[in-house]
C-alpha cells in the first residue's frame, strides 16, 4: 500500500500478442464487442471494491442506509478519531491539560505527510495537537500523541484496539495512531459510526473542536479537509481520511430540526465525489426520519407523543423572573428509586434515593422537560448544565433531576427538569430545539410523574 495525497491512476492492461493477432481472424462486430468488454473490465475504478457506507440516527441507533457496512476497510486518517478519543480521556481524567507539552521524537518527525513538519527536540501543546489532528490531519502529531500517552506508538495501537473493543467496535484493529498504511489496521463503516457516537456521547465538552474550519500554527494557516462543514447545512464534525488502499473516506455528523445523523463513507474516487455521495445519502436519510423521532427515542414509554412541540413559536412567552435566592428545600419524599438532584450551581450535587411525594388531585397540572438519557452519569451532568445554559431564561432557576432507569437491560441516567408549568416547559423545548438540542415536554400526572 502506498500513501498518497492524490487519486491513483486507473491501470491499463496490454493484450497478449497471440490474443491480439487472433482478433484479426474474427468478424468485425465480434472484435468490437471483445475490445469493449476488455476495456470495461480494466477501467473499472479500483475504489469500487473499497466502497462502504452507513447512515444512522444517533439517539435511536436506527440504520437508515447501509452498503457493505460490515466489510473490512482501511480507516486511513479516520484512525485519528480514536487517537483523539484517548487524548480526550486523558484531559477529562486530569492527567494532562490543554497546555501540557508533548515532545517530538525522531520517529515522529520522520512520518510521511500530511504533517506539520515538526523537528526532533521540539514540542507541541495538547491543544495545538488537537487542532493539528482535526484540521491538518498531521501524521507526525499523531505519533507525538501516541508516544506521550503510551511510550511507543505500538503500545498506543494496542490501547486503541482495546478501547475499540470496549466501545463495541468488534471488527476494528489499530496498529498506529495516524492511519498510515498497515495491512492489519482495518475497520468497518459500522464500527466508525459507533466511534463517532461514542465521541459525542463521552466528550461533549471537546466535540466542538471537530467543527474547526482552520487553525494557525507558527504563522501558517491550515484548513480543515472536511468541506461538509461549509458545504452541507448542519454539519458539525467529524473527520476525513485517505490512503491509496482505502480511497477517500469521511465520517460526518449532521443535525437538522432536532435530528442528528451519523454518516460514514469509504472508498471515494476523489474528495469531491466522496462529499457529493455523502450529501446524497444524508439527504435521503433525512427524508426517512421525522423531526420528532429523536425526541420520542429519548422520552420514556410513558411520554405522550402529542406533547412534543410540532413547531417553534415565533416569539417565546415571557417567563417569570428568576428568584434572587436559591429555592427552598424540596418537600419530604418517600424512598423509592435512585436519582440525583443537580444543584442550581450546576457543579455540586447530592445523591440520595428519592421519589416525589404523591400530589393531591386539586393541585394544578405540573410539567417537566426531558433532555436526554445517558450511559454515563458524568455525561448526564453535563447535559443538564448545557440545557440550563441554553435555556437559561426558563431553566436557570430549576434543578435538574438525574434518575437511573433501564431500557431493556441497559441502565441509563435520565435527565429532567421538574416543577414547570406548561408555558415554561414548551418554551424551554422551543429554545433547546432552536439551539439543536433534544427536549421533550411532559405533563406530570399522579401516575406519570418522576
C-alpha positions as a printed Julia matrix, in Angstrom:
450×3 Matrix{Float64}:
   0.0     0.0     0.0
   1.3     3.39   -0.92
   0.29    6.52    0.93
  -0.56    9.35   -1.39
  -2.37   12.69   -1.5
  -3.75   12.15   -4.99
  -6.06    9.66   -6.58
  -4.41    6.59   -8.07
  -4.4     6.4   -11.85
  -6.51    3.65  -13.42
  -4.21    0.88  -14.61
  -4.17   -0.26  -18.22
  -3.8    -3.79  -19.49
  -1.87   -4.87  -22.59
  -3.4    -7.74  -24.55
  -1.17  -10.8   -25.02
   0.26  -10.83  -28.58
  -1.46  -14.09  -29.52
  -4.86  -12.83  -28.39
  -4.3    -9.54  -30.19
  -3.45  -11.2   -33.52
  -6.34  -13.63  -33.16
  -8.77  -10.72  -33.18
  -7.98  -10.09  -36.84
  -9.37  -13.52  -37.75
 -12.78  -12.71  -36.21
 -15.71  -10.78  -37.69
 -15.58   -7.04  -37.06
 -18.62   -6.96  -34.77
 -17.19   -9.67  -32.52
 -13.88   -7.83  -32.4
 -15.6    -4.64  -31.29
 -17.54   -6.47  -28.56
 -14.41   -8.21  -27.3
 -12.42   -4.99  -27.15
 -15.29   -3.17  -25.4
 -15.66   -5.93  -22.82
 -11.94   -5.94  -22.0
 -11.84   -2.15  -21.86
 -14.68   -2.05  -19.37
 -13.11   -4.75  -17.22
  -9.81   -2.92  -16.83
 -11.22    0.61  -16.5
 -13.49   -0.12  -13.52
 -12.26    2.19  -10.75
 -10.36    0.36   -8.04
 -12.3     2.34   -5.43
 -15.45    0.37   -6.29
 -14.07   -2.56   -4.27
 -13.27   -0.2    -1.39
 -16.74    1.31   -1.1
 -18.75    1.06    2.1
 -21.26    3.39    3.71
 -23.74    3.71    6.54
 -26.06    6.37    7.94
 -27.59    6.04   11.4
 -29.84    8.21   13.55
 -27.7     8.9    16.59
 -30.1     8.65   19.52
 -32.05    5.59   18.41
 -29.24    3.82   16.55
 -31.64    3.22   13.67
 -29.83    2.38   10.42
 -31.21    4.49    7.57
 -28.73    3.5     4.86
 -26.11    0.74    4.62
 -23.86   -0.67    1.91
 -21.04   -3.08    2.79
 -21.29   -1.68    6.32
 -19.58   -4.7     7.91
 -16.91   -5.27    5.26
 -13.3    -4.7     6.35
 -11.84   -1.44    5.11
  -8.68    0.57    5.77
  -9.54    3.55    8.02
  -6.72    5.86    6.83
  -6.88    9.11    8.83
 -10.24    8.2    10.35
  -7.86    6.44   12.74
  -7.14    9.82   14.29
 -10.68    9.91   15.71
  -9.63    7.14   18.11
  -6.32    8.9    18.77
  -8.31   11.97   19.78
 -10.73    9.88   21.85
  -7.84    8.62   24.0
  -6.36   12.11   24.2
  -9.7    13.47   25.42
  -9.82   10.69   28.01
  -6.51   11.93   29.43
  -7.79   15.51   29.51
 -11.05   14.54   31.18
  -9.21   12.49   33.81
  -6.95   15.45   34.59
  -3.74   13.57   33.76
  -2.86   16.25   31.21
  -4.1    19.77   30.45
  -4.52   21.75   27.25
  -1.15   23.36   27.97
   0.75   20.1    28.52
   3.65   19.94   26.07
   4.27   16.79   24.03
   7.91   16.19   22.95
   8.73   15.4    19.31
  10.92   12.34   18.71
  12.92   11.47   15.61
  10.41    8.74   14.86
   7.52   11.18   14.98
   9.32   13.77   12.88
  10.04   11.17   10.19
   6.38   10.35    9.5
   5.09   10.81    5.95
   2.83   13.75    5.05
   0.32   15.08    5.75
   2.27   16.65    8.63
   3.27   19.82   10.45
   6.95   19.09    9.75
   7.85   19.14   13.42
  11.54   18.78   14.26
  13.11   16.37   16.77
  13.5    18.08   20.12
  10.58   20.44   19.58
   7.32   20.14   21.49
   3.66   20.91   20.89
   0.83   21.62   23.34
  -2.09   19.26   23.7
  -4.43   21.97   22.37
  -2.37   22.56   19.22
  -2.09   18.8    18.76
  -5.88   18.5    18.78
  -6.26   21.22   16.16
  -3.47   19.72   14.02
  -5.05   16.26   14.07
  -8.52   17.55   13.2
  -7.67   20.12   10.52
  -4.29   19.25    9.01
  -4.6    15.53    9.85
  -0.93   15.64   10.79
   0.71   12.21   10.92
   3.75   13.44   12.84
   1.47   14.87   15.52
  -0.42   11.56   15.79
   2.83    9.78   16.64
   3.75   12.54   19.1
   0.45   11.97   20.94
   0.88    8.18   20.89
   4.37    8.35   22.35
   3.32   10.82   25.04
   0.36    8.74   26.19
   1.76    5.2    25.83
   5.53    5.43   25.42
   5.58    3.95   21.93
   3.17    4.04   19.02
   2.99    0.26   19.02
   1.74    0.22   22.61
  -0.66    3.01   21.8
  -2.06    0.93   18.94
  -2.8    -1.87   21.41
  -4.53    0.6    23.68
  -6.57    1.9    20.73
  -7.69   -1.63   19.88
  -8.68   -2.36   23.48
 -10.75    0.82   23.55
 -12.35   -0.12   20.23
 -13.48   -3.43   21.74
 -14.83   -1.64   24.8
 -16.9     0.63   22.54
 -18.35   -2.33   20.65
 -16.11   -1.93   17.59
 -15.65   -5.69   17.25
 -14.22   -5.62   13.7
 -11.61   -2.92   14.24
  -7.88   -3.31   14.83
  -5.37   -0.47   15.14
  -1.61   -0.66   14.66
  -0.73    3.03   14.57
  -2.15    6.39   15.63
  -2.26    8.09   12.23
  -3.82    5.7     9.74
  -0.7     5.41    7.61
  -0.78    2.12    5.65
  -0.65   -1.09    7.66
  -2.11   -4.36    6.39
  -3.65   -5.27    9.76
  -5.12   -1.85   10.55
  -8.72   -2.33    9.47
 -12.24   -1.31   10.46
 -15.79   -1.16    9.1
 -18.23    1.62    8.31
 -20.48    0.47   11.15
 -17.62    0.48   13.65
 -16.64    4.01   12.63
 -20.23    5.14   13.15
 -20.07    3.64   16.66
 -16.88    5.6    17.33
 -18.47    8.86   16.19
 -21.43    8.27   18.5
 -19.09    7.47   21.41
 -17.04   10.6    20.76
 -20.07   12.9    21.02
 -21.59   10.95   23.91
 -18.46   10.74   26.06
 -16.8    14.08   25.3
 -19.44   16.71   24.51
 -17.16   19.35   26.03
 -14.5    18.64   23.39
 -16.6    17.74   20.37
 -16.72   21.37   19.25
 -13.09   21.03   18.13
 -14.32   18.99   15.16
 -16.18   21.98   13.71
 -12.93   23.98   13.44
 -12.55   25.11    9.82
  -8.92   26.24   10.15
  -6.19   26.91   12.68
  -2.86   28.7    12.75
   0.41   27.22   13.92
   3.65   29.2    13.9
   2.28   31.7    11.41
   0.83   29.15    8.98
  -2.87   28.6     8.41
  -4.16   25.04    7.99
  -7.67   24.41    6.65
  -9.92   21.52    7.59
 -10.18   18.8     4.93
 -13.83   18.23    5.92
 -15.53   20.51    3.39
 -19.01   19.47    4.51
 -18.57   21.94    7.36
 -19.06   24.67    4.77
 -20.99   22.85    2.07
 -23.72   20.96    3.94
 -26.13   22.61    6.37
 -26.0    21.31    9.93
 -22.6    19.58    9.68
 -20.52   19.98   12.86
 -17.84   17.23   12.51
 -16.03   14.91   12.28
 -13.05   13.66   10.05
 -11.76   12.77    6.59
  -9.15   10.22    5.54
  -7.23    8.95    2.52
  -4.61    6.42    1.54
  -4.37    4.57   -1.79
  -5.63    1.35   -0.2
  -8.79    2.97    1.19
  -9.79    5.66   -1.26
 -11.33    8.84    0.16
 -13.12    8.29    3.48
 -15.35   10.51    5.61
 -17.24   10.39    8.9
 -19.73   13.25    9.29
 -22.25   14.32   11.93
 -25.17   16.49   10.83
 -28.07   17.89   12.82
 -31.25   19.38   11.4
 -34.55   20.16   13.16
 -33.53   18.19   16.24
 -32.48   15.11   14.23
 -28.81   14.1    14.26
 -27.42   11.68   11.7
 -24.02    9.99   11.58
 -22.76    9.25    8.07
 -19.74    7.16    7.06
 -18.38    6.72    3.53
 -15.34    4.66    2.46
 -13.72    4.36   -0.94
 -14.49    7.61   -2.74
 -12.64    8.14   -6.03
 -11.93   11.78   -5.12
 -12.64   14.03   -2.17
 -15.35   15.84   -4.14
 -17.13   12.68   -5.29
 -16.99   11.3    -1.75
 -18.52   14.51   -0.39
 -21.24   14.51   -3.04
 -22.15   10.9    -2.23
 -22.23   11.62    1.49
 -24.59   14.54    0.96
 -26.8    12.4    -1.28
 -27.24    9.59    1.24
 -27.74   12.06    4.09
 -30.45   13.86    2.09
 -32.24   10.56    1.54
 -31.87    9.62    5.19
 -33.24   12.91    6.5
 -36.36   12.29    4.41
 -36.84    8.94    6.15
 -36.77   10.25    9.71
 -39.26   12.72   11.16
 -38.05   15.72   13.18
 -39.83   14.39   16.28
 -38.32   10.91   16.07
 -35.23   11.85   18.02
 -37.39   13.21   20.82
 -39.54   10.11   21.12
 -36.43    7.95   21.28
 -35.18    9.93   24.26
 -38.53   10.0    26.02
 -39.63    7.19   28.29
 -42.5     4.92   27.35
 -44.93    7.0    29.44
 -44.45   10.18   27.42
 -47.37   11.17   25.22
 -46.16   11.9    21.64
 -48.65   14.72   21.21
 -46.81   16.75   23.87
 -43.8    17.26   21.62
 -43.94   20.77   20.08
 -44.72   20.49   16.37
 -43.22   23.88   15.53
 -41.29   26.66   17.19
 -43.25   29.74   18.25
 -42.3    32.98   16.53
 -41.9    34.66   19.91
 -41.28   32.96   23.21
 -43.58   33.69   26.15
 -42.06   35.79   28.89
 -41.05   33.56   31.76
 -41.44   34.58   35.4
 -38.46   36.47   36.87
 -35.74   34.35   38.4
 -35.62   34.41   42.2
 -32.69   36.21   43.76
 -32.07   33.38   46.22
 -31.89   29.61   45.97
 -35.25   27.82   46.16
 -36.34   26.36   49.48
 -35.67   22.72   50.21
 -37.98   20.3    48.34
 -40.89   18.69   50.22
 -40.31   15.44   52.06
 -40.08   12.42   49.8
 -40.55    8.72   50.1
 -37.67    6.38   49.34
 -38.28    4.52   46.07
 -35.57    4.69   43.4
 -32.12    6.12   42.86
 -31.83    9.64   41.5
 -29.74   12.79   41.71
 -30.85   16.38   42.13
 -28.27   18.6    40.48
 -27.7    21.76   42.5
 -28.51   25.15   41.0
 -24.83   25.99   40.64
 -24.56   23.18   38.11
 -21.42   21.69   39.68
 -22.21   20.33   43.15
 -24.82   17.62   43.58
 -26.16   15.31   46.22
 -27.03   11.64   45.82
 -29.96   10.02   47.52
 -32.78    7.54   46.96
 -35.9     9.6    46.38
 -39.32    9.79   44.78
 -41.6    12.86   44.84
 -44.36   12.69   47.41
 -47.79   11.96   45.9
 -49.65   15.05   44.76
 -53.27   15.7    45.59
 -55.88   15.86   42.84
 -56.67   19.54   43.47
 -53.14   20.73   42.67
 -52.62   22.39   39.25
 -51.04   20.34   36.49
 -47.24   20.4    36.56
 -44.85   19.86   33.68
 -41.26   18.76   33.2
 -38.83   18.64   30.29
 -36.55   15.74   29.48
 -33.27   16.46   27.71
 -31.75   13.02   27.3
 -30.74    9.63   28.68
 -27.07    8.74   29.06
 -24.97    5.68   29.77
 -22.57    7.69   31.95
 -23.61    9.84   34.89
 -20.93   12.43   34.1
 -22.45   12.95   30.66
 -25.89   13.36   32.21
 -24.49   16.05   34.5
 -23.01   17.86   31.52
 -26.24   17.6    29.54
 -28.15   19.14   32.44
 -25.7    22.02   32.74
 -25.69   22.61   28.97
 -29.5    22.6    28.79
 -29.69   25.06   31.68
 -27.26   27.42   29.97
 -29.02   27.09   26.61
 -32.47   27.84   28.08
 -31.34   30.0    30.99
 -34.43   32.23   30.93
 -36.64   29.23   31.73
 -34.41   26.6    33.34
 -31.89   28.85   35.08
 -33.61   28.5    38.45
 -34.84   24.93   38.02
 -32.85   21.99   39.46
 -32.36   19.03   37.15
 -33.06   15.51   38.33
 -30.91   12.6    37.18
 -32.74    9.31   37.55
 -31.39    5.81   36.91
 -33.72    3.96   34.54
 -33.31    0.82   32.44
 -34.1     0.37   28.77
 -34.06   -3.32   28.0
 -31.06   -4.47   30.05
 -29.17   -1.18   29.68
 -29.01    1.21   32.67
 -29.28    4.87   31.7
 -29.22    8.2    33.54
 -32.32   10.2    32.56
 -32.2    14.0    32.82
 -35.36   16.01   33.57
 -36.22   19.48   34.82
 -39.33   19.4    37.01
 -41.83   21.82   38.57
 -42.62   23.82   35.43
 -45.94   24.99   34.07
 -46.98   24.19   30.51
 -45.82   27.53   29.11
 -42.38   27.16   30.7
 -41.98   23.56   29.52
 -42.92   24.32   25.92
 -40.81   27.49   25.92
 -37.77   25.58   27.2
 -38.16   22.96   24.47
 -38.59   25.65   21.83
 -35.33   27.29   22.9
 -33.47   23.97   23.08
 -34.81   22.86   19.68
 -33.67   26.14   18.15
 -30.18   25.51   19.51
 -30.06   21.96   18.18
 -30.59   20.18   21.49
 -33.17   17.43   22.22
 -36.11   18.13   24.52
 -39.47   16.58   25.39
 -42.22   18.45   27.27
 -44.08   16.12   29.68
 -47.28   16.72   31.62
 -46.87   15.19   35.06
 -49.86   13.39   36.49
 -50.12   11.42   39.7
 -49.4     8.24   37.71
 -46.81    9.64   35.31
 -44.53   11.76   37.44
 -40.84   11.06   38.0
